[in-house]
């Protein structure tokens, strides 16, 4: 799949914003820790912060995916039963089960 120049530009901009936010969070963590580091150690702190943050995010993503997979069979079963009942009685269509927006 080829992205247009505009799409690539948008992705680069989003990545830059994300990186800037991570740097700001690393700086805040450094301040909160009460550390006064030279430039080299500040950069190392920032690298470690980003590295550990990605690890946490990856683990949370894996946990969320595992939970989603564990809950899908019950969801599928519930929907199968709901739609089997509706198709057998012919009284309600799947679209009629959605509450109207007010």
Order of alpha helices (4+ residues) and beta strands (2+ residues): alpha-alpha
